[in-house]
Amino acid sequence: MKCLSQKHLIAYMHDKLPATKREQLEKHLDYCSDCQKQLEQFVNELDSIGDDGWIVDSFSETFEQDIINKIHPYPVSVLKQSVPHKLSPKMNWKKRSIDIMKKMTITVAGLALVVSLGTLVSPTFATYVSGLYTGQTDAGIHVVSTKNSLFSDYKKADKGLIHAIQKGYSKPLDLSVTDQGLTFEVKEVLADPLRIAMVIGVKDSKGNRLDASELYDEEEISLKDKKGNVLKPNQELANDPLYKQESDFWAYNIHGDYIVLERTLFDFYGKENALPDEMNVELTVKKLGETNGNWKIQVPIEMEKAKEATKMKKINQEYTSPQGLKISLKEVVFAPSGTQLIMETTAKGADKEFTYELVDEQGKNMAAWESPYLRGTPPVDEPLSEKNGSSNKNVLDSLTERIRLAEGSDRWFHTFTPTSEKMSFRLTSLFLRETANFQAKLNIEKLQKEPIKVEGQGNLFRFTKYNQDEKAVKGGSSIDFEAVFPKDFINVSGWKIKDETGERINKVFHSEKTTITPNGNIQLQGKLIFDNKGKLPKELTISYDKVLKQNHNVQWEVPFHLEK
C-alpha cells in the first residue's frame, strides 16, 4: 500500500478503520521507515495521548489537523533526494522499510507503556506508537572486501547481511527487460535459508537511472521451484490477512538509484525440503510510474551453498513462570546471514513480556532480546534493562517475525547477527503488572504557590505547577509533575482525577518524558491534562491504579552447542 496519508492517520488514531484496512495499515507502518519518521514528527508535536476516560472531543477542533499539517505530505527521505529523472510527480512507495524493528505487539490493545505519551488515544494508534523507537539506526557499514557488490554501501544493511556478502553468498546478475522505452533490471541477489535480498533498478532509453522512489506499481511476485511449482507458506499463514499474496512477504527499501527487495523465509519453518537448492523469483511489473507496460523477469536463486553452510539444532526445552507464561525453545539456526532462535510463547494473562540474553561458554553476552513492547518504548527513552547489562543487542530487526498460533499463543523468530555455535540461552527478567493504590490530594491554591511532594508505594511524586489554560484541550487545565521510581519499578498507568466534590473528571490524559538515573531508577517529567470546563477547583485528588515492574529473580539457562 502507499505511504500514510493525513486521512489515514486521523482514522487510525480514532480507531475508525475497518479491521482489514487497519491490519493492512499496521503492516505498512510496521516496516516503512519513512512513515515511521512522519509519525515520529507527529508524536513530537502531540506529546500526549488519552487515558482511560479520554474522549475524542477533548481536543480542540483544529488540534489534530494543526499537528498533521506540520508533517511532510511525502516521506522525508524522498523529499531530500535530488534526482533529475522522474517518472511521475506522485509518490508511490510500495511497501515497508527493513531497518525498523517488526513490532510483534502491534495487535496488543490496552498498552500500559507509552512513548512519552502515557495511556492511549486509541488502542491501535497507541500500540503502534509504543513501538516507534524500537528500530535501529542505519548501520552504514561499508564492505571493503567486496567493493564490487551493490550491497557494499547499502546504508540500511544489517550486520548479518554484510557478513553473508563478505562470505561470498551474494551473486552479481545482469538481468533486464525493456518495454515502452524503460528497462527494468535485477543487478544482484543474496540468498540463504533466512532471507532472499536483491537489488533492482530502472533506466530510460538514454541509460539514465530513474528516481527509485517512483519505481513501480502493480507488481506481482512468485516464488517457484525449478519445475514451476509455486512455493507456498506454512498453513499457519493460510488465513492471515497480512499475507494474502507473495508480494506481502517482501520489504522494499531505497538504495541510491536502486531498490533493495528483501524477503524473510520464516514462513517455511517446519516444512520438509520446503526450500529447494534451486528456485526462481518471478517479478512481473505492469506499471512504472505513469507508464503502463509489461516487464517480467525470472531471477534464479541458488541456495545449495548457503544451505550446506547452515546448521540447525533442536532444543525442545520449556519454562513456565509463576504467572503462567510458558516459553518453549524449539530450534536454533546458524545461517550465513544470522543466528535465528525459534520459540513459542503462551500466556494466560497480560504478563507475557520478558528479556533474555545469549552468552558464550565464558558467560560473555553475545546478544540480547527485549520485547519491542518494552524495548526503548517511551516513556522510557532507553532500553528498560540497560542498567542491568542485558538490553536489546545485535538483533536483526528485519528477520524478526511472529506467527499468531492461537489466542495468547505465538511462534517467534528472533534473529541475531551471526554468533558462536556454542552458546546458551539465559532468561534475565519477567515483567509483571500489579494493582496500585496511590492517591495524592492537591490543594490548588497551595500548588499555585509552591510544589507539593507526595510519596506512595516507594514512588516520590513532586507536583510542581497548575496551569489553568491548557492549549491542548479546549477549556482544559494541566498539572506538571516529576517522579522517581524505586528499583525495578517501570511505569504507572490508569490515571484518574476527582475534584473536591468527589466528581470524577473523565477527560484525562498525560504526557511524559522518562530517563534512567545513574543509579538505575526511572525518572519521569510529565504533565496531567484534563478538561474541567475552565473551572478553577479548590482541591484535586490524583490517583493511578496500575504499575509495571521488572522481576530479575528468575533462573533458567539452556545450552545449545552444536556437535562436531
C-alpha positions in Angstrom: 0.0 0.0 0.0 1.0 3.6 -0.4 2.5 5.7 2.4 0.5 7.1 5.2 -1.9 10.0 4.3 -3.4 12.5 6.6 -6.8 10.9 6.2 -5.4 7.5 7.2 -3.6 8.9 10.2 -6.7 10.6 11.6 -8.9 7.5 11.0 -6.3 5.2 12.5 -5.8 7.5 15.6 -9.5 7.3 16.3 -9.7 3.5 15.6 -12.3 4.1 12.9 -10.7 1.9 10.2 -12.3 -1.4 9.3 -10.4 -4.4 10.7 -8.9 -5.4 7.4 -7.8 -1.9 6.5 -6.4 -1.4 9.9 -4.3 -4.5 9.7 -3.0 -3.5 6.3 -2.1 -0.1 7.6 -0.4 -1.5 10.6 1.6 -3.8 8.4 2.7 -0.9 6.3 3.5 1.2 9.4 5.3 -1.8 10.9 8.1 -1.7 8.3 8.1 1.6 6.4 10.8 3.8 7.9 9.5 6.9 6.1 6.1 6.6 7.7 7.8 5.9 11.0 9.5 9.3 10.6 6.2 11.0 9.8 4.6 9.6 12.9 7.6 10.4 15.0 7.2 14.0 14.0 3.5 13.7 14.9 4.4 12.3 18.3 6.9 15.0 18.9 4.3 17.6 18.2 1.4 15.9 20.0 3.4 14.6 23.0 0.3 13.4 24.7 -2.2 10.5 24.5 -5.6 9.9 26.1 -6.0 7.9 29.3 -8.8 5.5 30.4 -11.5 8.1 30.2 -10.2 10.0 27.2 -12.8 11.2 24.7 -12.1 12.3 21.2 -13.8 15.6 21.7 -11.3 16.6 24.4 -9.1 18.0 21.7 -9.9 21.4 20.3 -11.4 21.1 16.8 -8.3 22.1 15.0 -5.8 20.4 17.3 -5.1 17.2 15.4 -5.2 18.8 11.9 -2.8 21.6 13.0 -0.3 18.9 14.0 -0.8 16.7 11.0 -0.4 19.7 8.7 3.2 20.1 10.0 4.1 16.6 8.7 5.5 16.4 5.2 2.9 15.0 2.8 5.6 12.7 1.4 8.3 10.7 3.1 11.2 12.8 4.4 13.9 10.8 2.7 12.2 11.2 -0.7 11.9 15.0 -0.2 15.6 15.2 0.4 16.5 13.3 -2.8 17.6 15.2 -5.9 17.2 13.0 -8.9 16.7 14.7 -12.3 14.8 11.8 -13.9 11.3 11.2 -12.6 8.5 9.1 -13.9 5.7 10.9 -12.2 5.0 13.6 -9.6 3.1 11.3 -7.3 4.7 9.2 -4.5 4.4 5.5 -4.9 6.4 4.0 -2.1 5.1 0.5 -2.1 5.9 -1.5 1.0 7.9 -1.4 4.1 11.4 -0.4 5.2 13.6 -3.2 6.7 15.6 -1.1 9.2 12.8 -0.7 11.7 12.0 -3.5 14.1 9.0 -5.6 13.2 6.9 -4.9 16.2 5.3 -8.1 17.3 2.9 -6.4 19.7 1.1 -4.4 17.0 -2.2 -6.0 17.8 -2.0 -5.8 21.6 -4.7 -3.5 23.0 -4.7 -1.5 26.2 -0.9 -0.9 26.2 0.3 0.3 29.6 3.6 1.7 28.4 3.6 4.7 26.0 6.1 6.7 24.1 6.3 9.9 26.0 2.5 9.9 25.9 1.0 7.8 28.6 -2.2 5.8 28.1 -3.7 5.7 24.7 -5.6 7.8 22.2 -6.9 4.6 20.6 -5.8 1.0 21.0 -4.4 0.7 17.5 -2.6 4.0 17.2 -1.2 3.8 20.7 0.1 0.3 20.3 1.8 1.3 17.1 3.3 4.5 18.7 4.6 2.4 21.6 7.0 0.8 19.2 8.1 3.9 17.3 11.5 3.9 18.8 12.3 0.2 18.6 14.1 0.4 15.3 17.9 0.6 14.9 19.6 3.4 13.0 21.2 2.9 9.7 24.2 0.6 10.0 26.1 2.4 7.2 28.7 -0.4 7.1 31.0 -0.4 4.1 32.2 -3.7 2.9 35.8 -3.2 2.0 36.4 -6.8 1.0 33.5 -6.8 -1.5 33.8 -3.5 -3.3 32.1 -4.7 -6.4 28.9 -5.6 -4.5 26.0 -3.1 -4.8 25.2 -4.1 -1.2 28.6 -2.8 0.0 27.5 0.7 0.7 23.9 -0.1 1.4 23.2 2.2 4.4 20.4 0.1 5.8 22.2 -3.2 5.6 22.3 -5.1 8.9 25.5 -6.8 10.1 24.1 -10.2 9.1 23.6 -9.2 5.5 27.1 -7.7 5.4 28.6 -10.9 6.9 26.9 -13.0 4.3 28.2 -10.8 1.5 31.8 -11.0 2.9 31.5 -14.7 3.0 30.6 -14.8 -0.7 26.8 -15.5 -0.7 25.8 -12.7 -3.0 25.9 -13.0 -6.7 26.0 -10.3 -9.4 23.3 -10.5 -12.1 22.7 -8.9 -15.4 19.0 -9.5 -15.9 16.9 -6.9 -17.7 13.7 -6.5 -19.7 12.7 -3.4 -21.8 9.2 -2.2 -22.7 7.8 1.3 -23.5 11.4 2.6 -23.5 12.0 1.7 -19.9 14.4 -1.0 -18.8 13.7 -3.0 -15.6 16.9 -4.6 -14.2 17.9 -7.0 -11.5 21.6 -6.4 -10.6 22.5 -8.6 -7.6 21.0 -11.3 -5.4 21.8 -12.8 -2.0 20.2 -15.9 -0.5 20.4 -18.2 2.5 17.8 -20.1 4.5 16.9 -17.0 6.4 16.3 -14.5 3.6 16.5 -13.5 -0.1 17.6 -10.0 -1.0 18.0 -8.5 -4.4 18.9 -5.1 -6.0 16.7 -3.8 -8.8 16.6 -0.6 -10.8 15.0 1.2 -13.8 16.6 3.3 -16.5 15.2 5.1 -19.5 16.1 4.8 -23.2 19.1 7.0 -22.8 20.5 4.9 -20.0 19.7 7.4 -17.3 18.7 5.8 -13.9 15.3 6.9 -12.7 14.2 8.0 -9.2 14.0 4.9 -7.1 11.1 6.4 -5.1 9.0 6.4 -8.3 10.0 3.0 -9.5 7.0 0.8 -9.9 3.5 -0.2 -9.0 1.1 -3.1 -9.6 3.8 -5.7 -9.4 3.3 -9.5 -8.9 5.9 -11.7 -7.3 6.0 -15.5 -7.3 8.4 -17.9 -5.6 8.7 -21.2 -7.6 10.8 -24.3 -7.7 12.7 -25.3 -10.9 9.6 -27.2 -12.2 7.5 -24.1 -11.9 5.5 -25.1 -8.8 4.6 -22.2 -6.5 6.3 -22.5 -3.1 3.6 -21.7 -0.6 4.0 -20.6 3.1 3.1 -22.7 6.1 -0.5 -23.5 6.9 -0.4 -21.1 9.9 -0.4 -18.2 7.5 -3.0 -19.5 5.1 -5.7 -17.4 6.6 -3.6 -14.5 7.7 -4.9 -11.3 6.1 -1.4 -9.7 6.2 0.0 -12.4 3.9 -2.6 -12.9 1.1 -0.1 -13.0 -1.7 3.7 -13.5 -2.2 4.3 -9.8 -2.6 3.2 -9.3 1.0 6.3 -11.1 2.2 8.7 -8.7 0.5 10.2 -5.5 2.1 11.2 -2.6 -0.2 13.9 0.0 0.6 15.5 2.7 -1.4 19.3 2.3 -2.0 20.5 5.3 -4.0 19.4 4.8 -7.6 18.2 1.3 -6.8 15.7 -0.5 -4.6 16.6 -3.4 -2.4 13.9 -6.1 -2.2 14.1 -8.5 0.8 12.1 -11.5 1.9 12.4 -13.3 5.1 11.8 -17.1 4.9 10.3 -17.7 8.3 7.1 -19.0 6.7 8.8 -22.1 5.5 9.7 -23.3 9.1 8.9 -26.9 9.8 8.3 -27.9 6.2 10.3 -30.9 4.9 12.5 -29.8 2.0 10.5 -26.6 1.8 13.4 -24.7 0.3 14.9 -26.5 -2.7 18.5 -25.9 -3.7 17.4 -24.1 -6.8 14.3 -21.9 -7.3 13.2 -18.8 -9.1 11.7 -15.5 -8.1 9.4 -14.2 -10.8 8.9 -10.5 -11.0 6.0 -9.1 -13.1 5.5 -5.4 -13.3 2.6 -3.8 -15.1 3.3 -0.2 -14.4 6.4 2.0 -13.9 5.3 5.4 -12.6 2.6 6.5 -15.1 3.8 4.2 -17.9 1.8 1.0 -18.4 3.6 -2.0 -19.9 4.8 -5.5 -19.2 8.1 -6.2 -17.5 8.7 -9.8 -16.5 12.0 -11.2 -15.1 12.8 -14.6 -13.7 15.6 -14.4 -11.0 17.4 -17.6 -10.3 18.1 -18.4 -6.6 20.8 -20.8 -5.8 20.5 -22.0 -2.2 22.8 -25.1 -2.2 26.0 -23.4 -1.0 24.2 -21.4 1.8 22.2 -24.5 2.9 25.4 -26.5 3.3 26.8 -23.8 5.5 23.7 -23.6 7.7 23.5 -25.7 10.8 20.4 -26.4 12.9 19.9 -27.8 16.4 16.6 -28.9 18.0 16.2 -27.6 21.6 12.7 -28.5 22.9 13.1 -27.0 26.4 10.3 -25.3 28.3 9.9 -22.8 31.2 6.7 -21.7 32.9 6.7 -18.6 35.1 4.6 -18.4 38.3 2.2 -16.1 36.4 1.6 -18.7 33.7 3.8 -17.5 30.9 5.2 -20.6 29.1 8.4 -20.2 26.9 9.2 -23.1 24.6 12.6 -23.0 22.9 12.2 -25.1 19.7 15.2 -24.7 17.5 18.3 -22.6 16.7 19.5 -22.0 13.2 23.1 -20.8 12.4 23.0 -19.4 8.9 25.4 -17.2 6.9 23.4 -14.0 7.4 22.3 -14.6 11.0 21.6 -16.8 14.0 17.8 -17.5 14.4 16.2 -18.7 17.6 12.7 -20.1 17.1 10.4 -20.3 20.2 6.8 -20.4 21.1 5.1 -18.5 24.0 1.7 -19.0 25.6 0.4 -16.5 28.2 -2.9 -16.7 30.2 -3.0 -13.1 31.0 -1.2 -9.8 30.4 2.1 -10.8 31.9 3.9 -12.0 28.8 6.9 -9.8 28.4 10.4 -10.9 29.2 14.1 -10.4 28.4 16.9 -12.8 27.7 20.5 -13.0 26.5 22.7 -15.3 24.6 26.0 -16.0 26.2 29.2 -17.8 25.1 31.0 -20.5 27.0 32.7 -17.9 29.2 29.3 -16.3 30.0 30.0 -13.2 27.9 26.9 -11.5 26.5 26.8 -12.0 22.7 23.3 -10.9 22.0 20.2 -10.0 24.0 16.5 -9.5 23.3 13.9 -7.3 25.0 10.3 -7.3 23.8 9.5 -4.5 21.4 6.6 -3.8 23.7 9.2 -2.6 26.2 12.4 -2.0 24.3 13.1 1.7 24.2 9.4 2.3 24.4 8.6 5.7 25.8 8.1 6.8 28.4 11.4 5.0 28.8 13.8 6.7 26.4 16.3 3.9 26.5 16.0 0.1 26.9 14.4 -0.7 30.3 17.1 -3.2 31.2 20.0 -1.1 30.1 21.1 -0.6 33.7 21.3 -4.4 34.1 23.6 -5.0 31.1 21.0 -7.1 29.2 19.4 -4.6 26.8 18.5 -5.4 23.3 21.7 -6.2 21.5 22.6 -7.5 18.0 19.0 -8.2 17.0 18.4 -8.2 13.2 15.1 -6.4 13.1 14.3 -7.3 9.5 14.5 -11.0 10.2 12.4 -11.0 13.5 8.9 -12.3 12.9 5.9 -13.6 14.7 3.1 -16.0 13.8 -0.1 -16.0 15.8 -0.9 -19.6 16.5 -4.0 -19.2 18.7 -5.4 -16.7 21.3 -2.5 -15.9 23.6 -0.1 -18.2 21.8 2.6 -17.1 19.3 5.6 -18.5 17.4 8.6 -16.2 17.3 11.6 -16.0 15.1 14.3 -13.9 16.9 17.3 -13.3 14.7 20.7 -12.0 15.7 24.0 -11.2 14.0 26.0 -14.4 13.4 27.1 -15.8 16.7 29.2 -18.6 18.1 27.8 -22.1 17.6 28.5 -22.8 21.3 26.2 -20.6 23.4 23.4 -20.7 26.0 20.0 -19.0 26.3 19.7 -17.2 29.7 16.4 -15.7 30.8 17.1 -12.4 32.6 13.8 -10.9 33.7 10.0 -11.0 33.6 7.6 -8.0 33.5 4.7 -8.0 35.9 1.6 -5.8 36.1 0.2 -5.2 39.6 -2.7 -3.3 41.1 -1.8 0.0 42.7 -3.5 2.2 45.3 -1.9 5.6 45.0 -3.7 8.9 45.9 -2.5 12.5 46.2 -4.7 15.3 47.4 -3.6 18.6 46.0 -4.7 22.0 47.3 -4.7 24.0 44.2 -4.2 27.4 45.9 -1.1 26.0 47.6 0.1 24.3 44.4 -0.1 27.7 42.6 2.4 29.0 45.1 4.8 26.1 45.7 5.4 22.4 44.7 3.7 19.6 46.6 5.5 16.4 47.4 3.7 13.0 47.8 5.2 9.6 48.4 3.4 6.3 47.9 4.5 2.7 47.4 8.1 3.8 47.2 7.4 6.4 44.5 8.2 10.0 45.1 6.0 12.5 43.2 6.6 16.2 43.1 3.6 18.2 41.6 5.2 21.5 40.5 2.6 23.7 38.7 -1.1 24.1 38.0 -1.9 25.5 34.5 -5.4 27.0 34.2 -5.3 27.4 30.5 -4.1 24.2 28.7 -4.0 24.7 24.9 -4.1 21.0 24.2 -7.6 20.7 25.5 -10.3 23.3 24.8 -11.4 24.6 28.2 -8.9 22.4 29.9 -6.1 22.6 32.6 -3.0 20.7 33.4 -0.7 19.8 36.3 3.1 19.5 35.8 4.8 16.8 37.9 8.1 14.9 38.4 8.6 11.4 39.8 11.3 9.0 40.8 10.5 5.3 40.9 12.2 2.7 43.1 14.4 -0.1 41.6 12.8 -2.3 39.0 9.7 -0.1 39.0 9.0 0.7 35.4 5.8 2.7 34.9 2.3 3.6 36.2 -1.0 3.8 34.3 -4.7 4.3 34.8 -4.5 7.9 35.9 -7.8 9.4 37.4 -8.7 12.8 38.8 -11.6 13.8 41.1 -12.5 17.3 42.3 -13.3 18.4 45.8 -16.9 17.2 45.5 -15.8 13.7 44.6 -16.9 14.1 40.9 -14.6 12.3 38.5 -13.1 14.3 35.7 -13.5 11.9 32.7 -11.2 13.5 30.1 -7.7 12.8 31.5 -4.5 12.1 29.6 -0.9 12.6 30.2 2.5 13.2 28.6 5.8 12.1 30.0 9.5 12.2 29.2 11.4 9.4 31.0 15.0 8.9 31.7 17.1 6.4 33.8 19.2 7.9 36.6 22.8 6.9 37.2 21.5 4.6 40.0 19.2 2.8 37.6 16.0 4.4 38.8 13.4 5.6 36.3 12.6 9.3 36.5 9.6 11.0 35.0 8.9 14.5 33.9 5.4 14.9 32.8 2.0 16.6 32.7 -1.5 15.6 33.5 -4.0 17.2 31.1 -7.7 17.3 31.8 -10.9 19.0 30.8 -12.5 20.8 33.8 -14.7 23.2 31.7 -12.5 26.1 32.6 -13.3 25.9 36.3 -10.6 26.5 39.0 -11.0 23.7 41.6 -10.2 24.0 45.2 -8.8 20.5 45.5 -8.0 17.6 43.2 -7.4 14.0 44.1 -4.9 12.4 41.7 -4.6 8.5 41.5 -3.4 5.7 39.3 -4.3 2.0 39.6 -1.7 0.0 37.7 2.1 -0.4 38.0 4.6 -2.3 35.8 7.6 -4.0 37.5 10.6 -5.9 36.2 11.5 -9.0 38.1 15.1 -10.1 37.8 14.7 -13.0 40.3 14.5 -15.6 37.5 16.7 -18.6 36.8 16.5 -20.5 33.5 19.5 -21.3 31.3 19.6 -23.6 28.3 22.8 -24.5 26.5 22.7 -25.4 22.8 26.0 -26.4 21.4 26.4 -27.9 18.0 28.1 -31.3 18.0 31.2 -31.6 15.9 
